[in-house]
């Protein structure tokens, strides 16, 4: 599948009438967080493709459009957090937020809390394995794994639990944002066991393929 993946920054060329010319034909849109709802909704309306997202650590609980209307999610897109869905032959799952670095009420997690999220997601991944022969193709996350594309300040450290996730569930891809890119020589794609970890900031157009099927005698 040809997929537009966005994160962290409203990119003017995408938030314009030129978006279709810029990205071409895509099969799906994925958001890795910290984007305003209006931007995701604009991509939904202009590209008219299935759209999935997770929240980032800076997401407001409610966005207000006008004086009275409150919104807690972008219209036309589906929240993937702790869910797994099949879309166009790809098995997707999501994990929102960042490592906890202050007292914000939502969208930050200790490593233990994120591991608990993973255990709650695990039954659905087991269902994928039994039905489709593989656990997962794409993990959509906001934060990177610890030691891969992350930074040393507390707010931008990745999750150690994501390393365990990749060893256990073997997704073909882990897509993340959270780490802004300012230098052309910054590493944005790293292989870890059977997973390609890709920083998509501020957007990437990717050709995504399913993970290898698990042999029947290994299920």
C-alpha positions in Angstrom: 0.0 0.0 0.0 1.1 3.5 -0.8 0.6 5.5 2.5 0.9 9.1 3.5 2.2 9.3 7.1 2.2 12.7 9.0 3.3 13.9 12.4 4.0 16.9 14.6 3.9 19.7 12.0 1.3 21.2 9.7 3.1 21.0 6.4 2.0 23.9 4.1 2.3 22.0 0.9 -0.1 19.4 2.3 -2.5 21.9 3.9 -3.2 23.4 0.5 -5.0 22.8 -2.7 -1.8 21.2 -4.0 -2.0 18.3 -1.7 -3.3 15.8 -4.3 -0.6 16.9 -6.8 2.0 16.6 -4.1 1.3 13.2 -2.8 -0.4 11.5 -5.8 -2.6 8.5 -5.3 -2.4 7.0 -1.8 -4.3 4.1 -0.3 -4.3 5.3 3.3 -3.3 8.2 5.6 -1.7 7.6 9.0 -1.0 10.2 11.7 1.6 9.7 14.4 0.3 12.5 16.6 0.7 16.1 17.7 -1.3 17.4 14.8 -4.4 19.7 15.0 -7.7 18.0 14.2 -8.4 20.5 11.3 -5.2 19.3 9.5 -6.2 15.6 9.7 -9.7 16.5 8.7 -8.4 18.4 5.7 -6.4 15.4 4.5 -9.5 13.2 5.0 -11.6 15.6 2.9 -9.0 16.2 0.1 -7.6 12.6 -0.2 -10.8 10.7 0.7 -8.8 7.7 1.9 -9.1 5.6 5.1 -7.3 7.6 7.9 -6.1 6.4 11.3 -4.3 8.3 14.0 -2.8 8.2 17.5 -2.5 11.2 19.9 0.8 12.7 20.7 1.9 14.1 24.0 0.9 17.7 23.2 -2.6 16.9 22.1 -5.3 18.9 23.8 -8.1 16.9 25.3 -10.6 19.0 23.5 -10.1 21.3 20.5 -12.6 24.1 20.2 -13.9 25.2 16.8 -15.8 28.5 17.2 -17.2 29.6 20.5 -19.3 26.6 21.5 -18.3 23.5 19.6 -16.0 21.2 21.4 -14.2 18.3 19.7 -12.2 15.5 21.2 -11.3 13.7 18.0 -10.9 14.6 14.3 -13.9 13.7 12.2 -13.5 11.1 9.5 -10.5 9.4 11.1 -10.2 6.4 13.5 -8.2 6.3 16.7 -5.8 3.3 16.7 -4.6 3.5 20.3 -4.6 0.0 21.8 -6.6 -1.3 18.8 -5.7 -3.4 15.8 -7.5 -3.2 12.5 -7.0 -4.6 9.0 -7.0 -2.1 6.2 -6.2 -3.0 2.6 -4.4 -6.2 3.6 -2.2 -4.5 6.3 -2.6 -5.2 10.0 -2.4 -2.0 11.9 -2.1 -1.2 15.6 -1.5 2.0 17.6 0.1 3.3 20.8 -0.3 6.9 21.7 1.7 9.4 23.7 5.2 9.9 25.1 7.3 9.0 28.1 6.0 10.8 31.3 8.1 13.9 31.9 5.6 16.2 33.8 2.2 16.0 35.5 0.0 16.3 32.4 -3.2 14.4 32.9 -3.2 12.4 29.6 -1.0 11.2 26.8 2.1 10.6 28.9 3.1 7.2 30.3 5.8 5.6 32.4 7.5 2.7 30.7 5.6 0.4 33.0 2.3 2.0 32.0 3.1 1.6 28.3 4.0 -2.0 28.9 0.6 -2.4 30.5 -1.0 -0.9 27.4 0.9 -3.4 25.3 -0.4 -6.3 27.4 -3.9 -5.0 26.9 -3.3 -4.9 23.1 -1.8 -8.4 23.0 -5.0 -10.4 22.8 -5.9 -8.7 19.5 -2.5 -9.4 18.2 -2.8 -13.0 19.1 -6.1 -13.0 17.2 -4.2 -11.6 14.2 -1.6 -14.4 14.5 -4.2 -17.1 14.6 -6.3 -15.7 11.7 -3.7 -14.1 9.4 -0.5 -16.0 10.3 1.3 -12.9 11.6 1.0 -10.6 14.6 1.1 -7.2 13.0 2.4 -5.3 10.0 2.5 -1.6 11.2 2.7 -0.2 14.7 1.6 3.5 14.6 3.2 5.3 17.6 4.0 8.8 18.6 7.2 8.1 20.4 10.2 6.1 19.2 11.7 3.1 21.0 14.4 3.8 23.6 17.8 4.1 21.9 16.4 4.4 18.4 15.9 7.9 17.0 15.2 9.3 20.5 17.1 11.9 22.5 18.6 12.1 26.0 16.4 14.8 27.5 13.5 13.3 29.5 10.7 14.5 27.3 12.2 12.9 24.2 13.4 9.6 25.5 11.8 6.6 23.8 10.0 3.6 25.4 12.0 0.5 26.4 8.8 -1.4 26.2 8.7 -0.8 22.4 11.9 -2.8 22.1 10.1 -5.7 23.8 7.1 -5.2 21.6 9.2 -5.5 18.4 10.9 -8.7 19.7 7.6 -10.3 20.6 5.2 -9.2 17.9 7.6 -8.6 14.9 5.9 -5.8 13.1 7.3 -5.0 9.7 7.2 -1.3 10.5 7.2 0.9 13.6 6.2 4.5 12.5 6.7 7.4 14.9 7.1 11.1 15.1 7.9 13.2 18.3 11.5 13.8 17.3 11.7 16.8 15.1 14.3 16.7 12.3 16.6 19.8 11.8 19.6 18.2 10.1 19.8 16.4 6.8 22.2 13.8 8.2 19.8 12.8 11.1 19.1 9.0 11.0 15.4 8.5 10.4 15.2 4.8 9.5 16.7 1.9 11.5 16.3 -1.8 11.4 15.7 -3.6 14.7 15.3 -7.4 14.5 12.5 -7.8 11.9 11.2 -4.2 12.2 12.0 -1.0 10.2 11.7 1.9 12.6 10.9 5.1 10.7 10.7 8.7 11.9 8.0 10.2 9.7 8.4 13.9 10.8 6.8 16.0 9.2 5.5 13.5 6.6 6.6 10.6 4.5 5.1 8.7 1.6 5.8 5.0 2.1 5.2 1.8 0.3 4.2 -0.6 3.1 4.1 -4.3 2.8 2.8 -7.0 5.1 5.2 -8.8 7.5 6.2 -12.3 6.8 3.6 -14.9 7.7 4.4 -17.1 10.7 4.7 -20.8 9.7 1.8 -22.9 10.8 3.9 -25.0 13.1 5.1 -21.9 14.9 1.6 -20.5 15.7 
